[in-house]
Amino acid sequence: MTLIIALDQDSSKASSIVGMLCSVASGFKLGLPLLLEAGAKIACRLRMMCPEKLWIADLKLADIGSTMKLAVSQLVGCVDGVIAHSVVGVEGALGELKEYLEQHGVKLILVVAMSHPGAAEAYNRLLEHNVEVAGRLRVWGVVAPATMPDIVRRVKSFLPETVILSPGVGVQGAKPGDALCAGADYEIVGRSITASSDPLKAARDVLAEQRRRLGECRASR
Ligand code: BMP
C-alpha cells in the first residue's frame, strides 16, 4: 500500500477518518493543527483505533537538539516516526535528535524539499545539502514533493535505500502516482480525501489511480 493520510483537522474529524480509512491506508500523518487542538496524547488514542499502520507525527521540528528532544518526548510510545526539517544541521540539533529517537525506537524523517511554489526561493535550492544530511544521519525516511517529480527522482538517485514520502497530491496539484512513478514509496494525501463527502471512496479512487499510473510507468521503463 502506498497511501498515507494527512490528518490536519480537529480530533473528532480525525478519529472518524481513521475509523473509515484504517483498512485502506498505509499510515496516518498527524499534523500540528490536530496536535495543538487535542494535545500529544491524541496520537496514542488514534493509534489504538488502527494499531498496525504507520503513525507519523508531523512536528516539522527545526530547533536546537535539546528543545526538539523535549518536544518528541511527549510522543514516544504513540508514534512510529517524527518529521523534522533538514536545514537546521547535525551538530547540536539533528544529531542529538537522531540519537534520542534511536534510543526510543522512533524513526526520524527529514524534509529535504517542500511542495509549495515558495519552496523554490530557498528551501529546495538546498536539496543536495539536505539529502547529504539525511544520508549522513542514515534516517529512515525523507519528505520530498509530489508536485515536483524531478526532485523526487533526484532524491531517489541520491538516497536509493531511504523511504520517500511525497505530499502535494490532490489540492496542491500533483496527480496520484506522479511521485510513485518518480521513485517515492508513499504519497501523503490530505484534503482531497479528508474533506471529501465520501473519504473512503476518495481514498479508494486515489489507490486505484496510483495502481493504474504505476502499471503504466513501469511498463514504459
Ligand atoms: P493536502 O493533501 O491537504 O495538501 O495535505 C498535504 C499534507 O502534507 C499537509 O499535512 C502538509 O502540512 C504536508 N506537507 C506538504 O503539503 N508539503 C510539504 O512539503 C511537506 C509537508 O509535510
Residues whose N, C-alpha, C, O or C-beta is under 5 A from the ligand:
A	BS01	BMP	A6 D8 G31 A113 M114 S115 H116 P167 G168 V169 G170 V171 Q172 I188 V189 G190 R191 S192
